Amino acid sequence: MPKLPGIPHKRAIKAFKKAGFRILREGKHTTMSDERRIITIPRANPINAYTMGGIIKDAGLTIEEFKRML
């Protein structure tokens, strides 16, 4: 499914911030929102590629759009 390797959670958070998401809550997972969608990012290094693909899909982005934000 995903066409990207696993990436660190901090790098994923920075990319989602560029996409307009903001942090709502941090703990074992980081919860972010763009006022329409809520996504949850696990604090794993690296985040599994399949998990990351699902999060990107939930955020309403394509993998290519997400890669450009990295």
PQR file with spaces between the fields and no chain letter, atoms N, CA, C, O and H, PARSE charges and radii, in Angstrom:
ATOM       1  N    MET     1       0.828   -1.201    0.000 -0.4000 1.5000
ATOM       2  CA   MET     1       0.000    0.000    0.000 -0.0000 2.0000
ATOM       3  C    MET     1       0.867    1.258    0.000  0.5500 1.7000
ATOM       4  O    MET     1       0.886    1.959   -1.012 -0.5500 1.4000
ATOM       5  N    PRO     2       1.589    1.584    1.081 -0.5600 1.5000
ATOM       6  CA   PRO     2       2.323    2.842    1.083  0.2800 2.0000
ATOM       7  C    PRO     2       3.594    2.777    0.249  0.5500 1.7000
ATOM       8  O    PRO     2       4.227    1.731    0.107 -0.5500 1.4000
ATOM       9  N    LYS     3       3.939    3.934   -0.295 -0.4000 1.5000
ATOM      10  CA   LYS     3       5.144    4.041   -1.103 -0.0000 2.0000
ATOM      11  C    LYS     3       6.176    4.884   -0.377  0.5500 1.7000
ATOM      12  O    LYS     3       6.922    5.635   -1.006 -0.5500 1.4000
ATOM      13  H    LYS     3       3.425    4.784   -0.180  0.4000 1.0000
ATOM      14  N    LEU     4       6.222    4.767    0.924 -0.4000 1.5000
ATOM      15  CA   LEU     4       7.203    5.515    1.694 -0.0000 2.0000
ATOM      16  C    LEU     4       7.714    4.641    2.828  0.5500 1.7000
ATOM      17  O    LEU     4       6.992    3.774    3.320 -0.5500 1.4000
ATOM      18  H    LEU     4       5.616    4.157    1.435  0.4000 1.0000
ATOM      19  N    PRO     5       8.950    4.863    3.243 -0.5600 1.5000
ATOM      20  CA   PRO     5       9.479    4.078    4.355  0.2800 2.0000
ATOM      21  C    PRO     5       8.897    4.582    5.674  0.5500 1.7000
ATOM      22  O    PRO     5       8.253    5.631    5.707 -0.5500 1.4000
ATOM      23  N    GLY     6       9.116    3.854    6.743 -0.4000 1.5000
ATOM      24  CA   GLY     6       8.704    4.336    8.053 -0.0000 2.0000
ATOM      25  C    GLY     6       9.457    5.622    8.366  0.5500 1.7000
ATOM      26  O    GLY     6      10.633    5.751    8.029 -0.5500 1.4000
ATOM      27  H    GLY     6       9.639    3.002    6.717  0.4000 1.0000
ATOM      28  N    ILE     7       8.787    6.571    9.008 -0.4000 1.5000
ATOM      29  CA   ILE     7       9.432    7.841    9.338 -0.0000 2.0000
ATOM      30  C    ILE     7       9.257    8.143   10.824  0.5500 1.7000
ATOM      31  O    ILE     7       8.300    7.668   11.435 -0.5500 1.4000
ATOM      32  H    ILE     7       7.832    6.466    9.283  0.4000 1.0000
ATOM      33  N    PRO     8      10.161    8.925   11.418 -0.5600 1.5000
ATOM      34  CA   PRO     8      10.037    9.281   12.831  0.2800 2.0000
ATOM      35  C    PRO     8       8.787   10.133   13.085  0.5500 1.7000
ATOM      36  O    PRO     8       8.361   10.895   12.216 -0.5500 1.4000
ATOM      37  N    HIS     9       8.208    9.999   14.275 -0.4000 1.5000
ATOM      38  CA   HIS     9       6.962   10.719   14.569 -0.0000 2.0000
ATOM      39  C    HIS     9       7.138   12.233   14.531  0.5500 1.7000
ATOM      40  O    HIS     9       6.216   12.936   14.118 -0.5500 1.4000
ATOM      41  H    HIS     9       8.553    9.381   14.980  0.4000 1.0000
ATOM      42  N    LYS    10       8.282   12.755   14.943 -0.4000 1.5000
ATOM      43  CA   LYS    10       8.476   14.213   14.930 -0.0000 2.0000
ATOM      44  C    LYS    10       8.477   14.761   13.509  0.5500 1.7000
ATOM      45  O    LYS    10       7.965   15.851   13.255 -0.5500 1.4000
ATOM      46  H    LYS    10       9.031   12.184   15.278  0.4000 1.0000
ATOM      47  N    ARG    11       9.050   14.004   12.591 -0.4000 1.5000
ATOM      48  CA   ARG    11       9.055   14.435   11.190 -0.0000 2.0000
ATOM      49  C    ARG    11       7.639   14.408   10.611  0.5500 1.7000
ATOM      50  O    ARG    11       7.268   15.288    9.834 -0.5500 1.4000
ATOM      51  H    ARG    11       9.467   13.118   12.797  0.4000 1.0000
ATOM      52  N    ALA    12       6.853   13.402   10.989 -0.4000 1.5000
ATOM      53  CA   ALA    12       5.466   13.309   10.534 -0.0000 2.0000
ATOM      54  C    ALA    12       4.647   14.481   11.074  0.5500 1.7000
ATOM      55  O    ALA    12       3.837   15.058   10.349 -0.5500 1.4000
ATOM      56  H    ALA    12       7.155   12.688   11.621  0.4000 1.0000
ATOM      57  N    ILE    13       4.855   14.832   12.336 -0.4000 1.5000
ATOM      58  CA   ILE    13       4.124   15.944   12.943 -0.0000 2.0000
ATOM      59  C    ILE    13       4.436   17.252   12.213  0.5500 1.7000
ATOM      60  O    ILE    13       3.532   18.043   11.945 -0.5500 1.4000
ATOM      61  H    ILE    13       5.513   14.363   12.925  0.4000 1.0000
ATOM      62  N    LYS    14       5.697   17.477   11.895 -0.4000 1.5000
ATOM      63  CA   LYS    14       6.081   18.696   11.161 -0.0000 2.0000
ATOM      64  C    LYS    14       5.400   18.747    9.796  0.5500 1.7000
ATOM      65  O    LYS    14       4.937   19.805    9.369 -0.5500 1.4000
ATOM      66  H    LYS    14       6.432   16.834   12.113  0.4000 1.0000
ATOM      67  N    ALA    15       5.340   17.610    9.115 -0.4000 1.5000
ATOM      68  CA   ALA    15       4.711   17.561    7.800 -0.0000 2.0000
ATOM      69  C    ALA    15       3.208   17.852    7.901  0.5500 1.7000
ATOM      70  O    ALA    15       2.659   18.578    7.072 -0.5500 1.4000
ATOM      71  H    ALA    15       5.717   16.751    9.461  0.4000 1.0000
ATOM      72  N    PHE    16       2.549   17.288    8.908 -0.4000 1.5000
ATOM      73  CA   PHE    16       1.118   17.551    9.069 -0.0000 2.0000
ATOM      74  C    PHE    16       0.852   18.996    9.466  0.5500 1.7000
ATOM      75  O    PHE    16      -0.187   19.547    9.104 -0.5500 1.4000
ATOM      76  H    PHE    16       2.995   16.698    9.581  0.4000 1.0000
ATOM      77  N    LYS    17       1.768   19.624   10.202 -0.4000 1.5000
ATOM      78  CA   LYS    17       1.621   21.049   10.514 -0.0000 2.0000
ATOM      79  C    LYS    17       1.648   21.874    9.236  0.5500 1.7000
ATOM      80  O    LYS    17       0.895   22.839    9.105 -0.5500 1.4000
ATOM      81  H    LYS    17       2.613   19.176   10.495  0.4000 1.0000
ATOM      82  N    LYS    18       2.511   21.502    8.292 -0.4000 1.5000
ATOM      83  CA   LYS    18       2.572   22.196    7.000 -0.0000 2.0000
ATOM      84  C    LYS    18       1.261   22.027    6.227  0.5500 1.7000
ATOM      85  O    LYS    18       0.891   22.883    5.424 -0.5500 1.4000
ATOM      86  H    LYS    18       3.123   20.718    8.399  0.4000 1.0000
ATOM      87  N    ALA    19       0.569   20.922    6.478 -0.4000 1.5000
ATOM      88  CA   ALA    19      -0.697   20.643    5.801 -0.0000 2.0000
ATOM      89  C    ALA    19      -1.876   21.339    6.478  0.5500 1.7000
ATOM      90  O    ALA    19      -3.014   21.212    6.024 -0.5500 1.4000
ATOM      91  H    ALA    19       0.870   20.227    7.131  0.4000 1.0000
ATOM      92  N    GLY    20      -1.612   22.077    7.566 -0.4000 1.5000
ATOM      93  CA   GLY    20      -2.676   22.814    8.229 -0.0000 2.0000
ATOM      94  C    GLY    20      -3.219   22.180    9.492  0.5500 1.7000
ATOM      95  O    GLY    20      -4.199   22.668   10.054 -0.5500 1.4000
ATOM      96  H    GLY    20      -0.688   22.181    7.935  0.4000 1.0000
ATOM      97  N    PHE    21      -2.605   21.106    9.949 -0.4000 1.5000
ATOM      98  CA   PHE    21      -3.042   20.465   11.186 -0.0000 2.0000
ATOM      99  C    PHE    21      -2.353   21.122   12.374  0.5500 1.7000
ATOM     100  O    PHE    21      -1.246   21.647   12.254 -0.5500 1.4000
ATOM     101  H    PHE    21      -1.809   20.709    9.492  0.4000 1.0000
ATOM     102  N    ARG    22      -3.025   21.083   13.527 -0.4000 1.5000
ATOM     103  CA   ARG    22      -2.423   21.613   14.746 -0.0000 2.0000
ATOM     104  C    ARG    22      -2.561   20.553   15.840  0.5500 1.7000
ATOM     105  O    ARG    22      -3.461   19.714   15.807 -0.5500 1.4000
ATOM     106  H    ARG    22      -3.924   20.656   13.625  0.4000 1.0000
ATOM     107  N    ILE    23      -1.655   20.615   16.799 -0.4000 1.5000
ATOM     108  CA   ILE    23      -1.648   19.630   17.885 -0.0000 2.0000
ATOM     109  C    ILE    23      -2.749   19.951   18.880  0.5500 1.7000
ATOM     110  O    ILE    23      -2.867   21.081   19.353 -0.5500 1.4000
ATOM     111  H    ILE    23      -0.924   21.297   16.826  0.4000 1.0000
ATOM     112  N    LEU    24      -3.555   18.943   19.192 -0.4000 1.5000
ATOM     113  CA   LEU    24      -4.613   19.084   20.196 -0.0000 2.0000
ATOM     114  C    LEU    24      -4.163   18.522   21.540  0.5500 1.7000
ATOM     115  O    LEU    24      -4.424   19.097   22.596 -0.5500 1.4000
ATOM     116  H    LEU    24      -3.460   18.025   18.808  0.4000 1.0000
ATOM     117  N    ARG    25      -3.467   17.362   21.470 -0.4000 1.5000
ATOM     118  CA   ARG    25      -3.104   16.666   22.709 -0.0000 2.0000
ATOM     119  C    ARG    25      -1.868   15.803   22.439  0.5500 1.7000
ATOM     120  O    ARG    25      -1.696   15.256   21.350 -0.5500 1.4000
ATOM     121  H    ARG    25      -3.254   16.894   20.612  0.4000 1.0000
ATOM     122  N    GLU    26      -1.019   15.697   23.453 -0.4000 1.5000
ATOM     123  CA   GLU    26       0.158   14.840   23.346 -0.0000 2.0000
ATOM     124  C    GLU    26       0.240   13.918   24.552  0.5500 1.7000
ATOM     125  O    GLU    26      -0.071   14.315   25.675 -0.5500 1.4000
ATOM     126  H    GLU    26      -1.158   16.141   24.338  0.4000 1.0000
ATOM     127  N    GLY    27       0.651   12.715   24.313 -0.4000 1.5000
ATOM     128  CA   GLY    27       0.825   11.706   25.351 -0.0000 2.0000
ATOM     129  C    GLY    27       1.566   10.554   24.706  0.5500 1.7000
ATOM     130  O    GLY    27       2.613   10.760   24.093 -0.5500 1.4000
ATOM     131  H    GLY    27       0.903   12.392   23.401  0.4000 1.0000
ATOM     132  N    LYS    28       1.036    9.335   24.834 -0.4000 1.5000
ATOM     133  CA   LYS    28       1.635    8.211   24.125 -0.0000 2.0000
ATOM     134  C    LYS    28       1.412    8.359   22.627  0.5500 1.7000
ATOM     135  O    LYS    28       2.163    7.806   21.823 -0.5500 1.4000
ATOM     136  H    LYS    28       0.186    9.168   25.333  0.4000 1.0000
ATOM     137  N    HIS    29       0.388    9.099   22.259 -0.4000 1.5000
ATOM     138  CA   HIS    29       0.084    9.425   20.869 -0.0000 2.0000
ATOM     139  C    HIS    29      -0.088   10.939   20.781  0.5500 1.7000
ATOM     140  O    HIS    29      -0.376   11.594   21.783 -0.5500 1.4000
ATOM     141  H    HIS    29      -0.222    9.548   22.913  0.4000 1.0000
ATOM     142  N    THR    30       0.088   11.484   19.597 -0.4000 1.5000
ATOM     143  CA   THR    30      -0.159   12.903   19.365 -0.0000 2.0000
ATOM     144  C    THR    30      -1.434   13.007   18.542  0.5500 1.7000
ATOM     145  O    THR    30      -1.552   12.373   17.494 -0.5500 1.4000
ATOM     146  H    THR    30       0.323   10.952   18.784  0.4000 1.0000
ATOM     147  N    THR    31      -2.385   13.799   19.011 -0.4000 1.5000
ATOM     148  CA   THR    31      -3.641   13.999   18.307 -0.0000 2.0000
ATOM     149  C    THR    31      -3.598   15.366   17.649  0.5500 1.7000
ATOM     150  O    THR    31      -3.284   16.370   18.289 -0.5500 1.4000
ATOM     151  H    THR    31      -2.290   14.314   19.863  0.4000 1.0000
ATOM     152  N    MET    32      -3.923   15.391   16.341 -0.4000 1.5000
ATOM     153  CA   MET    32      -3.891   16.634   15.578 -0.0000 2.0000
ATOM     154  C    MET    32      -5.219   16.816   14.844  0.5500 1.7000
ATOM     155  O    MET    32      -5.926   15.847   14.565 -0.5500 1.4000
ATOM     156  H    MET    32      -4.178   14.575   15.822  0.4000 1.0000
ATOM     157  N    SER    33      -5.548   18.080   14.534 -0.4000 1.5000
ATOM     158  CA   SER    33      -6.791   18.374   13.834 -0.0000 2.0000
ATOM     159  C    SER    33      -6.588   19.527   12.869  0.5500 1.7000
ATOM     160  O    SER    33      -5.746   20.398   13.087 -0.5500 1.4000
ATOM     161  H    SER    33      -4.974   18.867   14.760  0.4000 1.0000
ATOM     162  N    ASP    34      -7.378   19.521   11.792 -0.4000 1.5000
ATOM     163  CA   ASP    34      -7.409   20.650   10.861 -0.0000 2.0000
ATOM     164  C    ASP    34      -8.802   21.275   10.829  0.5500 1.7000
ATOM     165  O    ASP    34      -9.174   21.914    9.845 -0.5500 1.4000
ATOM     166  H    ASP    34      -8.062   18.814   11.615  0.4000 1.0000
ATOM     167  N    GLU    35      -9.569   21.091   11.897 -0.4000 1.5000
ATOM     168  CA   GLU    35     -10.944   21.567   12.076 -0.0000 2.0000
ATOM     169  C    GLU    35     -11.975   20.699   11.350  0.5500 1.7000
ATOM     170  O    GLU    35     -13.166   20.818   11.637 -0.5500 1.4000
ATOM     171  H    GLU    35      -9.267   20.571   12.696  0.4000 1.0000
ATOM     172  N    ARG    36     -11.560   19.831   10.419 -0.4000 1.5000
ATOM     173  CA   ARG    36     -12.484   18.926    9.748 -0.0000 2.0000
ATOM     174  C    ARG    36     -12.190   17.476   10.108  0.5500 1.7000
ATOM     175  O    ARG    36     -13.099   16.655   10.234 -0.5500 1.4000
ATOM     176  H    ARG    36     -10.593   19.735   10.186  0.4000 1.0000
ATOM     177  N    ARG    37     -10.901   17.174   10.271 -0.4000 1.5000
ATOM     178  CA   ARG    37     -10.476   15.800   10.546 -0.0000 2.0000
ATOM     179  C    ARG    37      -9.614   15.766   11.801  0.5500 1.7000
ATOM     180  O    ARG    37      -8.956   16.746   12.153 -0.5500 1.4000
ATOM     181  H    ARG    37     -10.162   17.841   10.169  0.4000 1.0000
ATOM     182  N    ILE    38      -9.634   14.632   12.455 -0.4000 1.5000
ATOM     183  CA   ILE    38      -8.760   14.406   13.607 -0.0000 2.0000
ATOM     184  C    ILE    38      -7.915   13.181   13.284  0.5500 1.7000
ATOM     185  O    ILE    38      -8.444   12.146   12.878 -0.5500 1.4000
ATOM     186  H    ILE    38     -10.168   13.837   12.169  0.4000 1.0000
ATOM     187  N    ILE    39      -6.599   13.299   13.465 -0.4000 1.5000
ATOM     188  CA   ILE    39      -5.697   12.180   13.227 -0.0000 2.0000
ATOM     189  C    ILE    39      -4.890   11.906   14.498  0.5500 1.7000
ATOM     190  O    ILE    39      -4.657   12.807   15.305 -0.5500 1.4000
ATOM     191  H    ILE    39      -6.170   14.140   13.795  0.4000 1.0000
ATOM     192  N    THR    40      -4.477   10.676   14.660 -0.4000 1.5000
ATOM     193  CA   THR    40      -3.687   10.271   15.820 -0.0000 2.0000
ATOM     194  C    THR    40      -2.380    9.672   15.318  0.5500 1.7000
ATOM     195  O    THR    40      -2.379    8.741   14.512 -0.5500 1.4000
ATOM     196  H    THR    40      -4.666    9.945   14.005  0.4000 1.0000
ATOM     197  N    ILE    41      -1.268   10.216   15.804 -0.4000 1.5000
ATOM     198  CA   ILE    41       0.056    9.775   15.385 -0.0000 2.0000
ATOM     199  C    ILE    41       0.741    9.112   16.576  0.5500 1.7000
ATOM     200  O    ILE    41       0.906    9.746   17.618 -0.5500 1.4000
ATOM     201  H    ILE    41      -1.268   10.973   16.458  0.4000 1.0000
ATOM     202  N    PRO    42       1.142    7.846   16.440 -0.5600 1.5000
ATOM     203  CA   PRO    42       1.834    7.180   17.549  0.2800 2.0000
ATOM     204  C    PRO    42       3.244    7.728   17.714  0.5500 1.7000
ATOM     205  O    PRO    42       3.868    8.160   16.744 -0.5500 1.4000
ATOM     206  N    ARG    43       3.741    7.708   18.945 -0.4000 1.5000
ATOM     207  CA   ARG    43       5.112    8.156   19.206 -0.0000 2.0000
ATOM     208  C    ARG    43       6.036    6.958   19.039  0.5500 1.7000
ATOM     209  O    ARG    43       6.508    6.375   20.015 -0.5500 1.4000
ATOM     210  H    ARG    43       3.234    7.357   19.732  0.4000 1.0000
ATOM     211  N    ALA    44       6.283    6.603   17.784 -0.4000 1.5000
ATOM     212  CA   ALA    44       7.161    5.478   17.475 -0.0000 2.0000
ATOM     213  C    ALA    44       8.247    5.970   16.541  0.5500 1.7000
ATOM     214  O    ALA    44       8.019    6.860   15.721 -0.5500 1.4000
ATOM     215  H    ALA    44       5.899    7.076   16.991  0.4000 1.0000
ATOM     216  N    ASN    45       9.411    5.394   16.667 -0.4000 1.5000
ATOM     217  CA   ASN    45      10.516    5.752   15.782 -0.0000 2.0000
ATOM     218  C    ASN    45      11.095    4.489   15.184  0.5500 1.7000
ATOM     219  O    ASN    45      11.768    3.739   15.892 -0.5500 1.4000
ATOM     220  H    ASN    45       9.595    4.672   17.333  0.4000 1.0000
ATOM     221  N    PRO    46      10.865    4.225   13.924 -0.5600 1.5000
ATOM     222  CA   PRO    46       9.978    4.947   13.020  0.2800 2.0000
ATOM     223  C    PRO    46       8.547    4.430   13.120  0.5500 1.7000
ATOM     224  O    PRO    46       8.295    3.353   13.662 -0.5500 1.4000
ATOM     225  N    ILE    47       7.620    5.213   12.590 -0.4000 1.5000
ATOM     226  CA   ILE    47       6.229    4.763   12.499 -0.0000 2.0000
ATOM     227  C    ILE    47       6.180    3.766   11.347  0.5500 1.7000
ATOM     228  O    ILE    47       6.713    4.041   10.272 -0.5500 1.4000
ATOM     229  H    ILE    47       7.824    6.087   12.150  0.4000 1.0000
ATOM     230  N    ASN    48       5.562    2.633   11.552 -0.4000 1.5000
ATOM     231  CA   ASN    48       5.421    1.594   10.537 -0.0000 2.0000
ATOM     232  C    ASN    48       4.846    2.200    9.254  0.5500 1.7000
ATOM     233  O    ASN    48       3.948    3.040    9.318 -0.5500 1.4000
ATOM     234  H    ASN    48       5.129    2.409   12.425  0.4000 1.0000
ATOM     235  N    ALA    49       5.352    1.784    8.097 -0.4000 1.5000
ATOM     236  CA   ALA    49       4.928    2.347    6.817 -0.0000 2.0000
ATOM     237  C    ALA    49       3.429    2.153    6.567  0.5500 1.7000
ATOM     238  O    ALA    49       2.774    3.051    6.037 -0.5500 1.4000
ATOM     239  H    ALA    49       6.081    1.102    8.045  0.4000 1.0000
ATOM     240  N    TYR    50       2.881    1.002    6.940 -0.4000 1.5000
ATOM     241  CA   TYR    50       1.450    0.763    6.729 -0.0000 2.0000
ATOM     242  C    TYR    50       0.607    1.645    7.644  0.5500 1.7000
ATOM     243  O    TYR    50      -0.436    2.151    7.229 -0.5500 1.4000
ATOM     244  H    TYR    50       3.412    0.273    7.372  0.4000 1.0000
ATOM     245  N    THR    51       1.044    1.830    8.868 -0.4000 1.5000
ATOM     246  CA   THR    51       0.347    2.722    9.796 -0.0000 2.0000
ATOM     247  C    THR    51       0.383    4.146    9.270  0.5500 1.7000
ATOM     248  O    THR    51      -0.631    4.844    9.285 -0.5500 1.4000
ATOM     249  H    THR    51       1.891    1.418    9.205  0.4000 1.0000
ATOM     250  N    MET    52       1.555    4.581    8.803 -0.4000 1.5000
ATOM     251  CA   MET    52       1.704    5.935    8.270 -0.0000 2.0000
ATOM     252  C    MET    52       0.814    6.137    7.051  0.5500 1.7000
ATOM     253  O    MET    52       0.222    7.204    6.889 -0.5500 1.4000
ATOM     254  H    MET    52       2.379    4.014    8.791  0.4000 1.0000
ATOM     255  N    GLY    53       0.712    5.131    6.198 -0.4000 1.5000
ATOM     256  CA   GLY    53      -0.169    5.213    5.032 -0.0000 2.0000
ATOM     257  C    GLY    53      -1.619    5.414    5.430  0.5500 1.7000
ATOM     258  O    GLY    53      -2.338    6.184    4.793 -0.5500 1.4000
ATOM     259  H    GLY    53       1.192    4.263    6.330  0.4000 1.0000
ATOM     260  N    GLY    54      -2.054    4.731    6.475 -0.4000 1.5000
ATOM     261  CA   GLY    54      -3.428    4.889    6.965 -0.0000 2.0000
ATOM     262  C    GLY    54      -3.674    6.270    7.552  0.5500 1.7000
ATOM     263  O    GLY    54      -4.744    6.849    7.359 -0.5500 1.4000
ATOM     264  H    GLY    54      -1.469    4.105    6.993  0.4000 1.0000
ATOM     265  N    ILE    55      -2.692    6.797    8.266 -0.4000 1.5000
ATOM     266  CA   ILE    55      -2.827    8.134    8.859 -0.0000 2.0000
ATOM     267  C    ILE    55      -2.915    9.187    7.755  0.5500 1.7000
ATOM     268  O    ILE    55      -3.719   10.116    7.836 -0.5500 1.4000
ATOM     269  H    ILE    55      -1.823    6.327    8.422  0.4000 1.0000
ATOM     270  N    ILE    56      -2.091    9.038    6.733 -0.4000 1.5000
ATOM     271  CA   ILE    56      -2.106    9.983    5.605 -0.0000 2.0000
ATOM     272  C    ILE    56      -3.469    9.950    4.919  0.5500 1.7000
ATOM     273  O    ILE    56      -4.016   10.995    4.568 -0.5500 1.4000
ATOM     274  H    ILE    56      -1.438    8.284    6.666  0.4000 1.0000
ATOM     275  N    LYS    57      -4.010    8.760    4.731 -0.4000 1.5000
ATOM     276  CA   LYS    57      -5.332    8.619    4.109 -0.0000 2.0000
ATOM     277  C    LYS    57      -6.408    9.273    4.986  0.5500 1.7000
ATOM     278  O    LYS    57      -7.285    9.971    4.476 -0.5500 1.4000
ATOM     279  H    LYS    57      -3.566    7.911    5.017  0.4000 1.0000
ATOM     280  N    ASP    58      -6.342    9.046    6.302 -0.4000 1.5000
ATOM     281  CA   ASP    58      -7.304    9.643    7.221 -0.0000 2.0000
ATOM     282  C    ASP    58      -7.228   11.171    7.209  0.5500 1.7000
ATOM     283  O    ASP    58      -8.222   11.854    7.457 -0.5500 1.4000
ATOM     284  H    ASP    58      -5.630    8.478    6.716  0.4000 1.0000
ATOM     285  N    ALA    59      -6.030   11.699    6.916 -0.4000 1.5000
ATOM     286  CA   ALA    59      -5.839   13.152    6.880 -0.0000 2.0000
ATOM     287  C    ALA    59      -6.362   13.759    5.576  0.5500 1.7000
ATOM     288  O    ALA    59      -6.397   14.981    5.429 -0.5500 1.4000
ATOM     289  H    ALA    59      -5.223   11.145    6.715  0.4000 1.0000
ATOM     290  N    GLY    60      -6.765   12.913    4.638 -0.4000 1.5000
ATOM     291  CA   GLY    60      -7.289   13.414    3.375 -0.0000 2.0000
ATOM     292  C    GLY    60      -6.205   13.793    2.388  0.5500 1.7000
ATOM     293  O    GLY    60      -6.443   14.576    1.468 -0.5500 1.4000
ATOM     294  H    GLY    60      -6.737   11.920    4.757  0.4000 1.0000
ATOM     295  N    LEU    61      -5.016   13.242    2.574 -0.4000 1.5000
ATOM     296  CA   LEU    61      -3.893   13.538    1.689 -0.0000 2.0000
ATOM     297  C    LEU    61      -3.517   12.288    0.894  0.5500 1.7000
ATOM     298  O    LEU    61      -3.883   11.170    1.256 -0.5500 1.4000
ATOM     299  H    LEU    61      -4.822   12.606    3.321  0.4000 1.0000
ATOM     300  N    THR    62      -2.778   12.504   -0.196 -0.4000 1.5000
ATOM     301  CA   THR    62      -2.193   11.377   -0.914 -0.0000 2.0000
ATOM     302  C    THR    62      -0.764   11.216   -0.415  0.5500 1.7000
ATOM     303  O    THR    62      -0.207   12.121    0.207 -0.5500 1.4000
ATOM     304  H    THR    62      -2.480   13.413   -0.489  0.4000 1.0000
ATOM     305  N    ILE    63      -0.186   10.077   -0.688 -0.4000 1.5000
ATOM     306  CA   ILE    63       1.188    9.839   -0.263 -0.0000 2.0000
ATOM     307  C    ILE    63       2.137   10.833   -0.936  0.5500 1.7000
ATOM     308  O    ILE    63       3.096   11.301   -0.323 -0.5500 1.4000
ATOM     309  H    ILE    63      -0.638    9.342   -1.194  0.4000 1.0000
ATOM     310  N    GLU    64       1.859   11.149   -2.203 -0.4000 1.5000
ATOM     311  CA   GLU    64       2.709   12.095   -2.928 -0.0000 2.0000
ATOM     312  C    GLU    64       2.632   13.483   -2.295  0.5500 1.7000
ATOM     313  O    GLU    64       3.657   14.151   -2.155 -0.5500 1.4000
ATOM     314  H    GLU    64       1.080   10.769   -2.701  0.4000 1.0000
ATOM     315  N    GLU    65       1.432   13.927   -1.911 -0.4000 1.5000
ATOM     316  CA   GLU    65       1.283   15.231   -1.244 -0.0000 2.0000
ATOM     317  C    GLU    65       2.048   15.239    0.079  0.5500 1.7000
ATOM     318  O    GLU    65       2.719   16.216    0.412 -0.5500 1.4000
ATOM     319  H    GLU    65       0.600   13.384   -2.025  0.4000 1.0000
ATOM     320  N    PHE    66       1.942   14.149    0.822 -0.4000 1.5000
ATOM     321  CA   PHE    66       2.628   14.065    2.104 -0.0000 2.0000
ATOM     322  C    PHE    66       4.148   14.092    1.914  0.5500 1.7000
ATOM     323  O    PHE    66       4.858   14.766    2.661 -0.5500 1.4000
ATOM     324  H    PHE    66       1.398   13.355    0.552  0.4000 1.0000
ATOM     325  N    LYS    67       4.640   13.358    0.915 -0.4000 1.5000
ATOM     326  CA   LYS    67       6.088   13.330    0.649 -0.0000 2.0000
ATOM     327  C    LYS    67       6.615   14.726    0.351  0.5500 1.7000
ATOM     328  O    LYS    67       7.719   15.072    0.771 -0.5500 1.4000
ATOM     329  H    LYS    67       4.063   12.811    0.309  0.4000 1.0000
ATOM     330  N    ARG    68       5.839   15.534   -0.371 -0.4000 1.5000
ATOM     331  CA   ARG    68       6.276   16.911   -0.680 -0.0000 2.0000
ATOM     332  C    ARG    68       6.409   17.749    0.584  0.5500 1.7000
ATOM     333  O    ARG    68       7.238   18.658    0.631 -0.5500 1.4000
ATOM     334  H    ARG    68       4.942   15.253   -0.713  0.4000 1.0000
ATOM     335  N    MET    69       5.615   17.465    1.602 -0.4000 1.5000
ATOM     336  CA   MET    69       5.660   18.224    2.850 -0.0000 2.0000
ATOM     337  C    MET    69       6.799   17.785    3.775  0.5500 1.7000
ATOM     338  O    MET    69       7.168   18.513    4.696 -0.5500 1.4000
ATOM     339  H    MET    69       4.942   16.726    1.564  0.4000 1.0000
ATOM     340  N    LEU    70       7.350   16.602    3.529 -0.4000 1.5000
ATOM     341  CA   LEU    70       8.477   16.140    4.336 -0.0000 2.0000
ATOM     342  C    LEU    70       9.659   16.993    3.996  0.5500 1.7000
ATOM     343  O    LEU    70      10.741   16.799    4.550 -0.5500 1.4000
ATOM     344  H    LEU    70       7.050   16.011    2.781  0.4000 1.0000
